[in-house]
Amino acid sequence: MKKLSEGASLASLILVALLIAGCDNGSTDSGEEYVYASVRFIHSAPNTEQIDFAYIVYDSDYYANAVEEVSYGEQNGYFGFVAGSRSFRAYLSGTSLSVANVTVTLAENGKYTIVANDLDATINPDLLAIADTTQIAPEGKSFLRFLNVSADAPDMDIKRADSSLLVTGLGRYEASGYIELDAGTYRFTAVSSGSDIQLLALDPLTFTSTVCYTVILSGTAYALPGAQLNAKIYQETGVD
């Protein structure tokens, strides 16, 4: 079952309100304490049309939409969810057709990203869950990481404009660690790991002081259908 409107009880509706109320600790009328984590959703599967990101309602078997009609390249959130083991699904928008799912353990006050991506060369959509930093970059600095969700790209290195290495051996469905950089505008290239074979020259990227960013590489590096290999930058925003 996808949506709460399809037969959910009043108790489940109350739990939905608790689930998305925010990230401060709270309690029910019965005195049960809840702690929260923060989750955002990013659509990085170029061969999948609009999707709805849904979550299983706490202590039930109902899935409710967190965000609807998300297009490739869009992000939504962060949203507050009760901490613990949580399951998420992606549906083709406006349908009950589930195309991917993932279960992740959310730590108290943790931050997470759920990414829809193309799975291997079969171009089946998948969901990837990664933990985000909870730190704030120092004044004058930015935090940056790279995530490789290309359907067919090899392991890659990320180089600065002067050809110095920034990230090495970034495999598919892997995220680099966060890198501290001076705030400003940079040019990067992605090359096949250990070589000078260029896969992508990224457009100039600008990073603001004290802000954290994720750069996601998606699309095909070779001859698969769909979008060509590209890089999109996502700012790690506050909690909605």
Secondary structure as UniProt FT lines:
FT   TURN            4..7
FT   HELIX           10..19
FT   STRAND          26..27
FT   TURN            29..30
FT   STRAND          33..34
FT   STRAND          36..44
FT   TURN            46..47
FT   STRAND          51..56
FT   TURN            58..59
FT   STRAND          63..70
FT   TURN            72..73
FT   STRAND          75..82
FT   STRAND          84..92
FT   TURN            93..94
FT   STRAND          98..106
FT   TURN            108..109
FT   STRAND          111..119
FT   HELIX           120..122
FT   STRAND          124..132
FT   TURN            139..140
FT   STRAND          141..148
FT   STRAND          156..160
FT   TURN            161..162
FT   STRAND          165..170
FT   TURN            172..173
FT   STRAND          174..175
FT   STRAND          179..182
FT   STRAND          184..186
FT   STRAND          188..192
FT   TURN            193..194
FT   STRAND          198..201
FT   STRAND          205..207
FT   TURN            209..210
FT   STRAND          212..218
FT   STRAND          230..235
//
